[in-house]
Amino acid sequence: MHADATIHSRHDRRREEWDARQQWTRAQFSELRPLHGQRRRMAEDAIVLRHLDLVDGLVRHLASGYRDQSDLRQVGCIGLVHAVRRFDPARSDNFLSYAVPTISGEIKRYLRDNGWFIRPPRRVQELRQAVSAAIPDLAQALRREPTVADLAGYLQASPATVAEAVGSRTSLHPVSLDAGIGDDETTIGATIGDTDVRLELADLRLSLRVALATLTPRERRIVYLRFIEERTQREIADEIGVTQMQVSRLLSRVLSRLQTELDGLLDERDAPTALPRTA
């Protein structure tokens, strides 16, 4: 009983504060009519300052998980300034009913244009907003977290498009590379591949194969024995039936030829393509 009385008391007090603010706002706008220039701007600024908490509430409601809340508050304040300067008391005496959609529109436009790390199609952005608004309503009605099928039926959209909209939240708020995967201590960042040196050497190996094709079978055998099987010059000499000094001279000559061939192949690869001659 005491807790209920406290809640009602807070609600009544909040209601009185809002009523008092509305009366104050109506009075301020009525005093704006004869004002011009600097005096009018000062009076408008006073209304803006009195309603800054409205901006904070809308930012929390529309994008509570956004990475930079200060940017959204600035955008919301711009919307509040526009609302104050454009509000016409002759058409309505309820400033809040005009200010809320004006501020919300500025925030939503900013999120649409600048809030995505990877911008999905416009239809996905709009459906995501509808999904975000529908989730709390469905959760209250169903008394559980709504499924994709629940959301699809509520929004009259296909489950595939709803699932795509739900999944697009990572485009707005990317998952941290330090986030864990499963039950172990592996992070997302640990699964990202590194540069494979073998891929960088693939082109060079292809060029080397072409250069080796220019050697005689005997010369290729010497290269194989020396650099693949890592034989000594004496062991190579014993196998092919020559002296160690001859093996040394053969290796020097072969390596020089390979170097020349590789230089020519690499120069051809890096040279710009010649334009065809015109008549």
Phi and psi in degrees as GROMACS dihedral restraints (atoms count N, CA, C in turn):
[ dihedral_restraints ]
;  ai    aj    ak    al  type     phi  dphi    fc
    3     4     5     6     1   -63.8    20    10
    4     5     6     7     1   -39.2    20    10
    6     7     8     9     1   -65.2    20    10
    7     8     9    10     1   -41.8    20    10
    9    10    11    12     1   -62.7    20    10
   10    11    12    13     1   -40.2    20    10
   12    13    14    15     1   -64.3    20    10
   13    14    15    16     1   -37.5    20    10
   15    16    17    18     1   -65.7    20    10
   16    17    18    19     1   -42.7    20    10
   18    19    20    21     1   -62.7    20    10
   19    20    21    22     1   -44.6    20    10
   21    22    23    24     1   -63.7    20    10
   22    23    24    25     1   -37.1    20    10
   24    25    26    27     1   -64.7    20    10
   25    26    27    28     1   -43.2    20    10
   27    28    29    30     1   -64.8    20    10
   28    29    30    31     1   -41.3    20    10
   30    31    32    33     1   -62.5    20    10
   31    32    33    34     1   -44.1    20    10
   33    34    35    36     1   -64.5    20    10
   34    35    36    37     1   -40.4    20    10
   36    37    38    39     1   -65.7    20    10
   37    38    39    40     1   -40.5    20    10
   39    40    41    42     1   -64.2    20    10
   40    41    42    43     1   -39.9    20    10
   42    43    44    45     1   -63.4    20    10
   43    44    45    46     1   -41.9    20    10
   45    46    47    48     1   -63.6    20    10
   46    47    48    49     1   -37.9    20    10
   48    49    50    51     1   -65.3    20    10
   49    50    51    52     1   -41.2    20    10
   51    52    53    54     1   -67.0    20    10
   52    53    54    55     1   -40.3    20    10
   54    55    56    57     1   -62.3    20    10
   55    56    57    58     1   -42.4    20    10
   57    58    59    60     1   -64.9    20    10
   58    59    60    61     1   -39.0    20    10
   60    61    62    63     1   -65.9    20    10
   61    62    63    64     1   -42.2    20    10
   63    64    65    66     1   -61.4    20    10
   64    65    66    67     1   -41.8    20    10
   66    67    68    69     1   -64.0    20    10
   67    68    69    70     1   -43.1    20    10
   69    70    71    72     1   -62.7    20    10
   70    71    72    73     1   -42.1    20    10
   72    73    74    75     1   -65.2    20    10
   73    74    75    76     1   -42.4    20    10
   75    76    77    78     1   -60.1    20    10
   76    77    78    79     1   -41.4    20    10
   78    79    80    81     1   -65.0    20    10
   79    80    81    82     1   -39.2    20    10
   81    82    83    84     1   -66.0    20    10
   82    83    84    85     1   -41.1    20    10
   84    85    86    87     1   -69.2    20    10
   85    86    87    88     1   -33.4    20    10
   87    88    89    90     1   -66.6    20    10
   88    89    90    91     1   -31.8    20    10
   90    91    92    93     1   -78.4    20    10
   91    92    93    94     1   -15.4    20    10
   93    94    95    96     1   -72.1    20    10
   94    95    96    97     1   -27.3    20    10
   96    97    98    99     1   -53.9    20    10
   97    98    99   100     1   -47.9    20    10
   99   100   101   102     1   -83.7    20    10
  100   101   102   103     1    -4.5    20    10
  102   103   104   105     1   -86.1    20    10
  103   104   105   106     1   150.7    20    10
  105   106   107   108     1  -144.1    20    10
  106   107   108   109     1   161.9    20    10
  108   109   110   111     1    61.4    20    10
  109   110   111   112     1  -137.0    20    10
  111   112   113   114     1   -62.9    20    10
  112   113   114   115     1   -38.6    20    10
  114   115   116   117     1   -64.3    20    10
  115   116   117   118     1   -37.6    20    10
  117   118   119   120     1   -67.8    20    10
  118   119   120   121     1   -40.4    20    10
  120   121   122   123     1   -63.0    20    10
  121   122   123   124     1   -39.7    20    10
  123   124   125   126     1   -65.2    20    10
  124   125   126   127     1   -39.6    20    10
  126   127   128   129     1   -68.0    20    10
  127   128   129   130     1   -39.1    20    10
  129   130   131   132     1   -64.7    20    10
  130   131   132   133     1   -39.3    20    10
  132   133   134   135     1   -62.9    20    10
  133   134   135   136     1   -34.8    20    10
  135   136   137   138     1   -63.6    20    10
  136   137   138   139     1   -39.1    20    10
  138   139   140   141     1   -67.3    20    10
  139   140   141   142     1   -40.6    20    10
  141   142   143   144     1   -60.3    20    10
  142   143   144   145     1   -47.7    20    10
  144   145   146   147     1   -61.9    20    10
  145   146   147   148     1   -34.3    20    10
  147   148   149   150     1   -71.0    20    10
  148   149   150   151     1   -19.8    20    10
  150   151   152   153     1  -114.7    20    10
  151   152   153   154     1    19.0    20    10
  153   154   155   156     1   -63.8    20    10
  154   155   156   157     1   -30.3    20    10
  156   157   158   159     1   -64.7    20    10
  157   158   159   160     1   -24.1    20    10
  159   160   161   162     1   -65.6    20    10
  160   161   162   163     1   -39.0    20    10
  162   163   164   165     1   -63.3    20    10
  163   164   165   166     1   -46.6    20    10
  165   166   167   168     1   -59.9    20    10
  166   167   168   169     1   -41.8    20    10
  168   169   170   171     1   -64.6    20    10
  169   170   171   172     1   -40.2    20    10
  171   172   173   174     1   -70.9    20    10
  172   173   174   175     1   -35.3    20    10
  174   175   176   177     1   -63.5    20    10
  175   176   177   178     1   -44.6    20    10
  177   178   179   180     1   -63.9    20    10
  178   179   180   181     1   -36.6    20    10
  180   181   182   183     1   -72.9    20    10
  181   182   183   184     1   -40.0    20    10
  183   184   185   186     1   -87.8    20    10
  184   185   186   187     1   -30.6    20    10
  186   187   188   189     1  -153.3    20    10
  187   188   189   190     1    62.9    20    10
  189   190   191   192     1   -64.7    20    10
  190   191   192   193     1   -28.4    20    10
  192   193   194   195     1   -99.5    20    10
  193   194   195   196     1    11.5    20    10
  195   196   197   198     1   -66.8    20    10
  196   197   198   199     1   143.9    20    10
  198   199   200   201     1   -66.7    20    10
  199   200   201   202     1   -29.6    20    10
  201   202   203   204     1  -130.7    20    10
  202   203   204   205     1    91.2    20    10
  204   205   206   207     1   -66.6    20    10
  205   206   207   208     1   -30.1    20    10
  207   208   209   210     1   -63.2    20    10
  208   209   210   211     1   -37.3    20    10
  210   211   212   213     1   -62.5    20    10
  211   212   213   214     1   -44.0    20    10
  213   214   215   216     1   -66.6    20    10
  214   215   216   217     1   -36.1    20    10
  216   217   218   219     1   -63.9    20    10
  217   218   219   220     1   -40.4    20    10
  219   220   221   222     1   -63.3    20    10
  220   221   222   223     1   -42.5    20    10
  222   223   224   225     1   -63.9    20    10
  223   224   225   226     1   -42.5    20    10
  225   226   227   228     1   -62.9    20    10
  226   227   228   229     1   -37.5    20    10
  228   229   230   231     1   -65.6    20    10
  229   230   231   232     1   -36.0    20    10
  231   232   233   234     1   -62.3    20    10
  232   233   234   235     1   -42.8    20    10
  234   235   236   237     1   -62.8    20    10
  235   236   237   238     1   -37.5    20    10
  237   238   239   240     1   -65.9    20    10
  238   239   240   241     1   -42.0    20    10
  240   241   242   243     1   -61.6    20    10
  241   242   243   244     1   -43.7    20    10
  243   244   245   246     1   -61.5    20    10
  244   245   246   247     1   -40.0    20    10
  246   247   248   249     1   -63.8    20    10
  247   248   249   250     1   -42.8    20    10
  249   250   251   252     1   -64.9    20    10
  250   251   252   253     1   -42.8    20    10
  252   253   254   255     1   -75.6    20    10
  253   254   255   256     1   -24.6    20    10
  255   256   257   258     1   -99.8    20    10
  256   257   258   259     1   -12.6    20    10
  258   259   260   261     1   -65.7    20    10
  259   260   261   262     1   133.9    20    10
  261   262   263   264     1  -113.3    20    10
  262   263   264   265     1   104.4    20    10
  264   265   266   267     1   -62.0    20    10
  265   266   267   268     1   -19.4    20    10
  267   268   269   270     1   -70.6    20    10
  268   269   270   271     1   -24.2    20    10
  270   271   272   273     1   -91.6    20    10
  271   272   273   274     1   -30.7    20    10
  273   274   275   276     1  -157.1    20    10
  274   275   276   277     1   150.6    20    10
  276   277   278   279     1  -105.4    20    10
  277   278   279   280     1     7.2    20    10
  279   280   281   282     1  -107.1    20    10
  280   281   282   283     1    96.1    20    10
  282   283   284   285     1   -66.7    20    10
  283   284   285   286     1   -36.7    20    10
  285   286   287   288     1   -62.0    20    10
  286   287   288   289     1   -38.7    20    10
  288   289   290   291     1   -64.8    20    10
  289   290   291   292     1   -22.6    20    10
  291   292   293   294     1   -91.5    20    10
  292   293   294   295     1   -38.6    20    10
  294   295   296   297     1   -70.7    20    10
  295   296   297   298     1   -41.1    20    10
  297   298   299   300     1   -59.2    20    10
  298   299   300   301     1   -52.9    20    10
  300   301   302   303     1   -66.4    20    10
  301   302   303   304     1   -29.2    20    10
  303   304   305   306     1   -66.8    20    10
  304   305   306   307     1   -47.0    20    10
  306   307   308   309     1   -66.2    20    10
  307   308   309   310     1   -44.5    20    10
  309   310   311   312     1   -60.6    20    10
  310   311   312   313     1   -39.2    20    10
  312   313   314   315     1   -62.3    20    10
  313   314   315   316     1   -41.3    20    10
  315   316   317   318     1   -63.8    20    10
  316   317   318   319     1   -43.2    20    10
  318   319   320   321     1   -65.8    20    10
  319   320   321   322     1   -44.5    20    10
  321   322   323   324     1   -64.6    20    10
  322   323   324   325     1   -39.4    20    10
  324   325   326   327     1   -64.5    20    10
  325   326   327   328     1   -39.9    20    10
  327   328   329   330     1   -64.4    20    10
  328   329   330   331     1   -44.8    20    10
  330   331   332   333     1   -63.1    20    10
  331   332   333   334     1   -38.0    20    10
  333   334   335   336     1   -66.1    20    10
  334   335   336   337     1   -40.4    20    10
  336   337   338   339     1   -92.4    20    10
  337   338   339   340     1   -27.8    20    10
  339   340   341   342     1  -127.6    20    10
  340   341   342   343     1    -8.5    20    10
  342   343   344   345     1   -89.2    20    10
  343   344   345   346     1    -3.3    20    10
  345   346   347   348     1  -100.7    20    10
  346   347   348   349     1   131.8    20    10
  348   349   350   351     1   -72.3    20    10
  349   350   351   352     1   -41.2    20    10
  351   352   353   354     1  -126.9    20    10
  352   353   354   355     1   111.0    20    10
  354   355   356   357     1   -79.8    20    10
  355   356   357   358     1   117.3    20    10
  357   358   359   360     1   -79.1    20    10
  358   359   360   361     1   173.1    20    10
  360   361   362   363     1   -59.5    20    10
  361   362   363   364     1   156.3    20    10
  363   364   365   366     1   -58.0    20    10
  364   365   366   367     1   -40.0    20    10
  366   367   368   369     1   -62.6    20    10
  367   368   369   370     1   -35.6    20    10
  369   370   371   372     1   -70.2    20    10
  370   371   372   373     1   -39.6    20    10
  372   373   374   375     1   -60.6    20    10
  373   374   375   376     1   -47.0    20    10
  375   376   377   378     1   -65.7    20    10
  376   377   378   379     1   -40.4    20    10
  378   379   380   381     1   -67.9    20    10
  379   380   381   382     1   -34.2    20    10
  381   382   383   384     1   -62.7    20    10
  382   383   384   385     1   -41.3    20    10
  384   385   386   387     1   -62.9    20    10
  385   386   387   388     1   -41.3    20    10
  387   388   389   390     1   -65.0    20    10
  388   389   390   391     1   -39.3    20    10
  390   391   392   393     1   -63.8    20    10
  391   392   393   394     1   -43.4    20    10
  393   394   395   396     1   -61.4    20    10
  394   395   396   397     1   -37.6    20    10
  396   397   398   399     1   -74.4    20    10
  397   398   399   400     1   -30.3    20    10
  399   400   401   402     1   -80.5    20    10
  400   401   402   403     1   -28.1    20    10
  402   403   404   405     1   -57.8    20    10
  403   404   405   406     1   -51.2    20    10
  405   406   407   408     1   -64.2    20    10
  406   407   408   409     1   -35.3    20    10
  408   409   410   411     1   -65.3    20    10
  409   410   411   412     1   -45.5    20    10
  411   412   413   414     1   -68.4    20    10
  412   413   414   415     1   -38.5    20    10
  414   415   416   417     1   -61.4    20    10
  415   416   417   418     1   -38.0    20    10
  417   418   419   420     1   -70.6    20    10
  418   419   420   421     1   -39.4    20    10
  420   421   422   423     1   -73.0    20    10
  421   422   423   424     1   -39.3    20    10
  423   424   425   426     1   -89.6    20    10
  424   425   426   427     1   -16.1    20    10
  426   427   428   429     1    61.2    20    10
  427   428   429   430     1    34.3    20    10
  429   430   431   432     1  -163.8    20    10
  430   431   432   433     1   169.9    20    10
  432   433   434   435     1   -70.0    20    10
  433   434   435   436     1   125.7    20    10
  435   436   437   438     1   -68.2    20    10
  436   437   438   439     1   143.9    20    10
  438   439   440   441     1   -87.3    20    10
  439   440   441   442     1   173.8    20    10
  441   442   443   444     1   -61.5    20    10
  442   443   444   445     1   -38.6    20    10
  444   445   446   447     1   -64.6    20    10
  445   446   447   448     1   -40.2    20    10
  447   448   449   450     1   -60.6    20    10
  448   449   450   451     1   -46.4    20    10
  450   451   452   453     1   -65.3    20    10
  451   452   453   454     1   -39.6    20    10
  453   454   455   456     1   -62.8    20    10
  454   455   456   457     1   -43.3    20    10
  456   457   458   459     1   -67.0    20    10
  457   458   459   460     1   -38.9    20    10
  459   460   461   462     1   -67.6    20    10
  460   461   462   463     1   -39.9    20    10
  462   463   464   465     1   -92.9    20    10
  463   464   465   466     1    -2.2    20    10
  465   466   467   468     1    55.4    20    10
  466   467   468   469     1    49.0    20    10
  468   469   470   471     1  -129.5    20    10
  469   470   471   472     1   164.1    20    10
  471   472   473   474     1   -74.1    20    10
  472   473   474   475     1   147.9    20    10
  474   475   476   477     1   -57.7    20    10
  475   476   477   478     1   -33.6    20    10
  477   478   479   480     1   -64.7    20    10
  478   479   480   481     1   -44.3    20    10
  480   481   482   483     1   -69.9    20    10
  481   482   483   484     1   -35.0    20    10
  483   484   485   486     1   -65.8    20    10
  484   485   486   487     1   -43.1    20    10
  486   487   488   489     1   -61.6    20    10
  487   488   489   490     1   -37.8    20    10
  489   490   491   492     1   -65.0    20    10
  490   491   492   493     1   -41.2    20    10
  492   493   494   495     1   -66.5    20    10
  493   494   495   496     1   -40.7    20    10
  495   496   497   498     1   -64.4    20    10
  496   497   498   499     1   -41.4    20    10
  498   499   500   501     1   -70.2    20    10
  499   500   501   502     1   -18.4    20    10
  501   502   503   504     1   -72.0    20    10
  502   503   504   505     1    -6.8    20    10
  504   505   506   507     1   -62.6    20    10
  505   506   507   508     1   -25.6    20    10
  507   508   509   510     1   -73.0    20    10
  508   509   510   511     1   -16.8    20    10
  510   511   512   513     1   -74.9    20    10
  511   512   513   514     1   -27.1    20    10
  513   514   515   516     1   -90.1    20    10
  514   515   516   517     1   -38.2    20    10
  516   517   518   519     1  -128.8    20    10
  517   518   519   520     1    84.4    20    10
  519   520   521   522     1   -58.4    20    10
  520   521   522   523     1   145.4    20    10
  522   523   524   525     1   -71.1    20    10
  523   524   525   526     1   138.8    20    10
  525   526   527   528     1   -65.0    20    10
  526   527   528   529     1   144.0    20    10
  528   529   530   531     1   -66.7    20    10
  529   530   531   532     1   -17.4    20    10
  531   532   533   534     1   -86.6    20    10
  532   533   534   535     1    -3.1    20    10
  534   535   536   537     1   -66.6    20    10
  535   536   537   538     1   141.8    20    10
  537   538   539   540     1   -78.9    20    10
  538   539   540   541     1   160.5    20    10
  540   541   542   543     1  -118.8    20    10
  541   542   543   544     1   119.5    20    10
  543   544   545   546     1    67.9    20    10
  544   545   546   547     1  -149.2    20    10
  546   547   548   549     1   -94.3    20    10
  547   548   549   550     1   -10.7    20    10
  549   550   551   552     1   -87.7    20    10
  550   551   552   553     1  -172.9    20    10
  552   553   554   555     1   -95.0    20    10
  553   554   555   556     1     9.7    20    10
  555   556   557   558     1   -69.6    20    10
  556   557   558   559     1   133.9    20    10
  558   559   560   561     1  -102.6    20    10
  559   560   561   562     1   164.5    20    10
  561   562   563   564     1   -61.3    20    10
  562   563   564   565     1   -40.3    20    10
  564   565   566   567     1   -60.5    20    10
  565   566   567   568     1   -31.4    20    10
  567   568   569   570     1   -70.6    20    10
  568   569   570   571     1   -17.4    20    10
  570   571   572   573     1   -90.9    20    10
  571   572   573   574     1    -5.6    20    10
  573   574   575   576     1   -76.3    20    10
  574   575   576   577     1   127.8    20    10
  576   577   578   579     1   -68.4    20    10
  577   578   579   580     1   155.4    20    10
  579   580   581   582     1  -105.2    20    10
  580   581   582   583     1   172.9    20    10
  582   583   584   585     1   -67.7    20    10
  583   584   585   586     1   128.4    20    10
  585   586   587   588     1   -90.2    20    10
  586   587   588   589     1   114.3    20    10
  588   589   590   591     1   -61.3    20    10
  589   590   591   592     1   -30.3    20    10
  591   592   593   594     1   -62.9    20    10
  592   593   594   595     1   -32.7    20    10
  594   595   596   597     1   -68.6    20    10
  595   596   597   598     1   -37.2    20    10
  597   598   599   600     1   -67.0    20    10
  598   599   600   601     1   -29.9    20    10
  600   601   602   603     1   -88.8    20    10
  601   602   603   604     1    -5.3    20    10
  603   604   605   606     1   -60.1    20    10
  604   605   606   607     1   -43.2    20    10
  606   607   608   609     1   -66.2    20    10
  607   608   609   610     1   -39.6    20    10
  609   610   611   612     1   -66.0    20    10
  610   611   612   613     1   -38.1    20    10
  612   613   614   615     1   -64.9    20    10
  613   614   615   616     1   -38.6    20    10
  615   616   617   618     1   -63.7    20    10
  616   617   618   619     1   -41.8    20    10
  618   619   620   621     1   -65.0    20    10
  619   620   621   622     1   -38.3    20    10
  621   622   623   624     1   -65.5    20    10
  622   623   624   625     1   -37.2    20    10
  624   625   626   627     1   -62.1    20    10
  625   626   627   628     1   -41.1    20    10
  627   628   629   630     1   -64.5    20    10
  628   629   630   631     1   -40.4    20    10
  630   631   632   633     1   -67.4    20    10
  631   632   633   634     1   -39.1    20    10
  633   634   635   636     1   -64.1    20    10
  634   635   636   637     1   -28.5    20    10
  636   637   638   639     1   -66.2    20    10
  637   638   639   640     1   -17.9    20    10
  639   640   641   642     1   -82.3    20    10
  640   641   642   643     1    -9.6    20    10
  642   643   644   645     1   -86.0    20    10
  643   644   645   646     1   161.1    20    10
  645   646   647   648     1   -77.5    20    10
  646   647   648   649     1   160.2    20    10
  648   649   650   651     1   -54.5    20    10
  649   650   651   652     1   -38.2    20    10
  651   652   653   654     1   -66.0    20    10
  652   653   654   655     1   -42.0    20    10
  654   655   656   657     1   -66.9    20    10
  655   656   657   658     1   -39.2    20    10
  657   658   659   660     1   -64.7    20    10
  658   659   660   661     1   -35.8    20    10
  660   661   662   663     1   -64.4    20    10
  661   662   663   664     1   -41.6    20    10
  663   664   665   666     1   -62.7    20    10
  664   665   666   667     1   -45.0    20    10
  666   667   668   669     1   -61.2    20    10
  667   668   669   670     1   -42.2    20    10
  669   670   671   672     1   -63.1    20    10
  670   671   672   673     1   -47.2    20    10
  672   673   674   675     1   -63.9    20    10
  673   674   675   676     1   -36.9    20    10
  675   676   677   678     1   -79.5    20    10
  676   677   678   679     1   -42.9    20    10
  678   679   680   681     1  -105.8    20    10
  679   680   681   682     1   -17.2    20    10
  681   682   683   684     1   -98.0    20    10
  682   683   684   685     1   -53.0    20    10
  684   685   686   687     1   -86.6    20    10
  685   686   687   688     1    -9.0    20    10
  687   688   689   690     1    57.9    20    10
  688   689   690   691     1    43.7    20    10
  690   691   692   693     1   -76.4    20    10
  691   692   693   694     1   155.5    20    10
  693   694   695   696     1   -79.1    20    10
  694   695   696   697     1   165.0    20    10
  696   697   698   699     1   -63.0    20    10
  697   698   699   700     1   -35.0    20    10
  699   700   701   702     1   -66.2    20    10
  700   701   702   703     1   -41.8    20    10
  702   703   704   705     1   -64.7    20    10
  703   704   705   706     1   -39.3    20    10
  705   706   707   708     1   -65.7    20    10
  706   707   708   709     1   -40.4    20    10
  708   709   710   711     1   -61.9    20    10
  709   710   711   712     1   -42.3    20    10
  711   712   713   714     1   -64.7    20    10
  712   713   714   715     1   -34.7    20    10
  714   715   716   717     1   -75.7    20    10
  715   716   717   718     1   -40.9    20    10
  717   718   719   720     1   -96.4    20    10
  718   719   720   721     1    -2.7    20    10
  720   721   722   723     1    80.3    20    10
  721   722   723   724     1    38.0    20    10
  723   724   725   726     1  -132.0    20    10
  724   725   726   727     1   177.6    20    10
  726   727   728   729     1   -83.9    20    10
  727   728   729   730     1   163.6    20    10
  729   730   731   732     1   -62.7    20    10
  730   731   732   733     1   -37.7    20    10
  732   733   734   735     1   -63.4    20    10
  733   734   735   736     1   -38.7    20    10
  735   736   737   738     1   -65.9    20    10
  736   737   738   739     1   -38.7    20    10
  738   739   740   741     1   -61.5    20    10
  739   740   741   742     1   -41.0    20    10
  741   742   743   744     1   -62.2    20    10
  742   743   744   745     1   -44.0    20    10
  744   745   746   747     1   -67.6    20    10
  745   746   747   748     1   -38.7    20    10
  747   748   749   750     1   -63.0    20    10
  748   749   750   751     1   -43.4    20    10
  750   751   752   753     1   -62.8    20    10
  751   752   753   754     1   -41.9    20    10
  753   754   755   756     1   -62.3    20    10
  754   755   756   757     1   -43.7    20    10
  756   757   758   759     1   -67.1    20    10
  757   758   759   760     1   -40.7    20    10
  759   760   761   762     1   -66.1    20    10
  760   761   762   763     1   -44.9    20    10
  762   763   764   765     1   -64.5    20    10
  763   764   765   766     1   -35.4    20    10
  765   766   767   768     1   -65.9    20    10
  766   767   768   769     1   -42.7    20    10
  768   769   770   771     1   -64.0    20    10
  769   770   771   772     1   -42.2    20    10
  771   772   773   774     1   -62.5    20    10
  772   773   774   775     1   -40.4    20    10
  774   775   776   777     1   -62.4    20    10
  775   776   777   778     1   -41.4    20    10
  777   778   779   780     1   -65.1    20    10
  778   779   780   781     1   -43.9    20    10
  780   781   782   783     1   -63.4    20    10
  781   782   783   784     1   -44.4    20    10
  783   784   785   786     1   -64.1    20    10
  784   785   786   787     1   -40.9    20    10
  786   787   788   789     1   -61.1    20    10
  787   788   789   790     1   -41.6    20    10
  789   790   791   792     1   -66.3    20    10
  790   791   792   793     1   -41.6    20    10
  792   793   794   795     1   -64.7    20    10
  793   794   795   796     1   -42.8    20    10
  795   796   797   798     1   -67.7    20    10
  796   797   798   799     1   -35.6    20    10
  798   799   800   801     1   -65.7    20    10
  799   800   801   802     1   -39.7    20    10
  801   802   803   804     1   -65.2    20    10
  802   803   804   805     1   -37.4    20    10
  804   805   806   807     1   -68.2    20    10
  805   806   807   808     1   -39.4    20    10
  807   808   809   810     1   -85.8    20    10
  808   809   810   811     1   -13.1    20    10
  810   811   812   813     1   -69.0    20    10
  811   812   813   814     1   140.8    20    10
  813   814   815   816     1   -66.8    20    10
  814   815   816   817     1   147.8    20    10
  816   817   818   819     1   -67.2    20    10
  817   818   819   820     1   128.6    20    10
  819   820   821   822     1   -71.2    20    10
  820   821   822   823     1   137.1    20    10
  822   823   824   825     1   -77.5    20    10
  823   824   825   826     1   141.7    20    10
  825   826   827   828     1   -66.0    20    10
  826   827   828   829     1   143.9    20    10
  828   829   830   831     1   -73.8    20    10
  829   830   831   832     1   143.5    20    10
  831   832   833   834     1  -104.0    20    10
  832   833   834   835     1   148.2    20    10
